[in-house]
Amino acid sequence: MPERLDRRQSVDGKTEDVQKTDRPALNAPGKEAEILLHSCCAPCAGDVMNEISRSGIDYTILFYNPNIHPRKEYELRKEENKRYADKLNAPFVDLDYDRENWFKRTNGYEMEPERGYRCTLCFDMRFERTALYAKENGFKVFTSTLGTSRWKNMEQINGCGARAAAQYKNLTYWTHNWRKGGGANRMIDISKNEEFYQQEYCGCAFSLRDTNKHRVANGRNPIRLGVKYYSRDT
């Protein structure tokens, strides 16, 4: 237990935040003491990582997001996520950036809207790979930070996660709603405190295209990659 408290201490230096919280501890399915956490980015992962650790659950972060485009954006999000994982002493696994497979899988759905079928294909691909890693490395439970964002459809994400887990015996996708209980607000607070790189689009080439189209139509400049909107210097 001291190691888990140290993880929380490394965030804010206060053990009382762990000891005096009025939020009940979380229980992973089957009361598993160790889980695999698929992470999409640091802003979405920050509070999830803290809440899992606060609840006495060990976790390993899996970064598998071949949808992120371009490569510069992928590296920015990955390194920011790893920076926070290193700060909390959390194991971080970086899988291949096989974007060609992602484009092949979503071929024909380039014009789908956000939360449409293309997103289902994207979640399926990432969760299937996560489930395989979980099975190969002895994890019985995995979950994801993808549902933290209010721009995502929780039912869509949970359906993809459960479908991926069902491919393997004794593997469960944890459908906890990380937004509830103040999670959405804590996510923002942590992002500001840690000065996370705050991306302005979902991540894929098509969301970048559509976001820039919307911005230009409304008199705004296109997205600039790498701008730290949460930095105290901006």
C-alpha positions in Angstrom: 0.0 0.0 0.0 2.8 2.6 0.7 3.8 2.4 -3.0 0.3 3.4 -4.1 0.2 6.3 -1.6 3.6 7.5 -2.9 2.1 7.6 -6.4 -0.5 10.0 -5.2 2.0 11.9 -3.1 4.1 12.5 -6.2 1.1 14.4 -7.8 0.4 16.9 -5.0 2.7 16.0 -2.1 -0.2 15.5 0.3 -1.0 12.2 1.8 -4.2 13.6 3.4 -5.7 13.9 -0.1 -5.7 10.1 -0.2 -6.7 9.6 3.4 -9.5 12.1 3.8 -11.3 11.9 0.5 -15.0 11.2 0.8 -15.1 9.3 -2.4 -15.3 5.6 -1.9 -12.6 3.4 -3.2 -13.2 1.8 -6.6 -13.4 -1.9 -7.1 -12.3 -3.4 -10.4 -14.4 -6.3 -11.7 -13.7 -9.4 -9.7 -11.9 -7.1 -7.2 -8.7 -7.6 -9.3 -5.7 -5.9 -7.7 -4.0 -5.1 -11.0 -5.4 -4.0 -14.4 -4.4 -2.9 -17.8 -5.3 0.7 -18.6 -5.5 1.7 -22.3 -4.7 5.4 -22.5 -5.4 7.8 -25.3 -3.6 10.9 -23.9 -2.4 12.6 -20.7 -5.4 15.0 -20.2 -7.9 12.1 -20.3 -5.7 9.8 -18.3 -4.6 12.0 -15.4 -7.6 11.6 -13.1 -8.2 8.0 -14.1 -4.6 7.1 -13.1 -5.0 8.9 -9.8 -8.4 7.3 -9.0 -7.2 3.8 -9.8 -4.1 4.3 -7.6 -6.1 5.9 -4.8 -8.2 2.8 -4.7 -5.3 0.5 -4.1 -5.3 -1.0 -7.6 -2.0 -1.4 -9.5 -2.1 -0.7 -13.2 0.0 -0.7 -16.4 -0.6 1.9 -19.0 -0.9 0.7 -22.6 -0.5 3.4 -25.3 -1.9 2.1 -28.6 -3.4 4.8 -30.7 -2.6 4.4 -34.4 -5.4 6.7 -35.3 -3.5 9.8 -34.1 -2.4 12.0 -37.1 0.1 13.3 -38.1 3.1 11.6 -36.5 4.2 14.8 -34.8 0.8 14.8 -32.9 1.2 11.2 -32.1 4.6 11.7 -30.5 3.4 14.8 -28.6 0.5 12.9 -27.0 2.6 9.8 -26.3 5.4 11.7 -24.6 3.1 13.8 -22.5 1.3 10.7 -21.3 4.6 9.0 -20.6 5.9 12.0 -18.7 3.0 11.8 -16.3 3.3 8.0 -16.0 7.0 8.4 -15.1 6.0 10.9 -12.5 3.6 8.5 -10.9 6.0 5.5 -11.3 3.4 3.7 -13.5 4.6 1.1 -16.0 4.1 2.4 -19.6 3.9 0.2 -22.6 4.2 1.8 -26.1 2.9 -0.4 -28.9 3.5 0.1 -32.6 2.2 3.1 -34.6 0.6 1.0 -37.3 -1.3 3.8 -38.9 -1.5 2.1 -42.3 -3.6 -0.7 -40.8 -5.8 2.0 -39.2 -6.4 3.7 -42.6 -7.1 0.4 -44.2 -9.6 -0.5 -41.5 -11.5 2.8 -41.8 -11.3 2.9 -45.6 -14.7 4.0 -47.1 -15.8 5.8 -43.9 -13.8 9.0 -44.3 -16.9 11.1 -44.3 -18.5 9.6 -41.2 -19.3 12.2 -38.5 -17.7 12.2 -35.0 -19.2 9.4 -33.0 -20.2 7.6 -36.2 -19.3 4.1 -37.4 -15.7 5.1 -38.2 -15.2 5.8 -34.5 -16.6 2.3 -33.7 -14.1 0.8 -36.1 -11.3 2.8 -34.5 -12.3 1.8 -30.9 -12.6 -1.8 -32.0 -9.1 -1.8 -33.5 -7.5 -0.3 -30.4 -9.4 -2.4 -27.9 -8.8 -5.7 -29.8 -5.1 -5.0 -29.6 -5.4 -4.0 -25.9 -7.4 -7.2 -25.2 -4.7 -9.3 -26.9 -2.0 -7.7 -24.8 -4.0 -8.2 -21.7 -4.4 -11.9 -22.4 -0.8 -12.4 -23.4 0.4 -10.7 -20.2 -1.9 -12.2 -17.6 -4.3 -9.3 -17.0 -7.9 -10.3 -16.3 -9.3 -6.7 -16.5 -8.7 -3.8 -18.8 -10.3 -0.4 -19.2 -9.7 2.8 -21.1 -9.4 6.6 -20.6 -11.3 7.1 -23.9 -14.7 7.6 -22.2 -13.3 10.5 -20.1 -13.9 13.1 -22.8 -17.4 14.5 -23.0 -17.1 14.4 -26.8 -17.2 10.7 -26.7 -20.2 8.3 -26.6 -19.8 6.2 -23.5 -22.1 3.5 -24.7 -20.2 3.2 -28.0 -16.9 2.9 -26.1 -18.1 0.4 -23.6 -19.7 -1.7 -26.4 -16.4 -1.9 -28.2 -14.5 -2.7 -25.0 -16.8 -5.5 -24.0 -16.8 -6.9 -27.5 -13.0 -7.1 -27.5 -12.8 -8.7 -24.1 -15.4 -11.3 -25.1 -12.9 -12.8 -27.5 -10.9 -14.2 -24.6 -11.9 -16.4 -21.7 -11.8 -14.8 -18.2 -11.1 -11.3 -19.6 -13.3 -8.4 -18.6 -13.6 -4.8 -19.8 -14.3 -2.4 -16.9 -17.1 -0.1 -17.9 -16.7 2.4 -15.1 -17.8 6.0 -16.0 -14.8 8.1 -15.2 -16.6 11.3 -15.8 -18.9 10.9 -12.8 -18.2 11.9 -9.2 -16.3 15.0 -10.2 -14.0 13.2 -12.6 -14.6 15.6 -15.5 -13.7 18.6 -13.3 -10.7 16.9 -11.8 -9.5 16.0 -15.3 -9.4 19.7 -16.2 -7.7 20.7 -12.9 -5.0 18.1 -13.3 -4.4 19.1 -16.9 -3.9 22.7 -15.8 -1.7 21.9 -12.8 0.5 19.6 -14.9 0.4 21.9 -17.9 -0.5 19.1 -20.2 -0.4 19.5 -23.9 -4.1 20.1 -24.7 -4.9 18.8 -28.1 -7.8 20.4 -30.0 -9.2 17.6 -32.0 -9.9 13.9 -31.5 -6.7 12.7 -33.2 -7.4 11.2 -36.6 -6.7 12.8 -40.0 -10.5 13.1 -40.6 -11.2 14.8 -37.3 -8.3 17.2 -38.0 -9.8 17.9 -41.4 -13.3 18.5 -40.0 -12.2 20.6 -37.1 -10.1 22.9 -39.3 -13.0 23.2 -41.7 -15.3 24.3 -38.9 -12.7 26.7 -37.4 -12.1 28.5 -40.8 -15.8 28.7 -41.5 -16.1 30.5 -38.1 -13.3 32.9 -38.7 -10.7 31.1 -36.6 -7.2 30.0 -37.5 -6.5 26.3 -38.2 -5.1 24.2 -35.4 -1.4 24.7 -34.5 0.2 21.5 -33.3 2.2 21.6 -30.1 0.7 24.7 -28.4 0.5 24.2 -24.7 -2.8 25.9 -23.8 -2.5 25.0 -20.2 0.9 26.4 -19.7 1.3 29.1 -17.1 3.4 31.1 -19.7 0.5 31.4 -22.1 
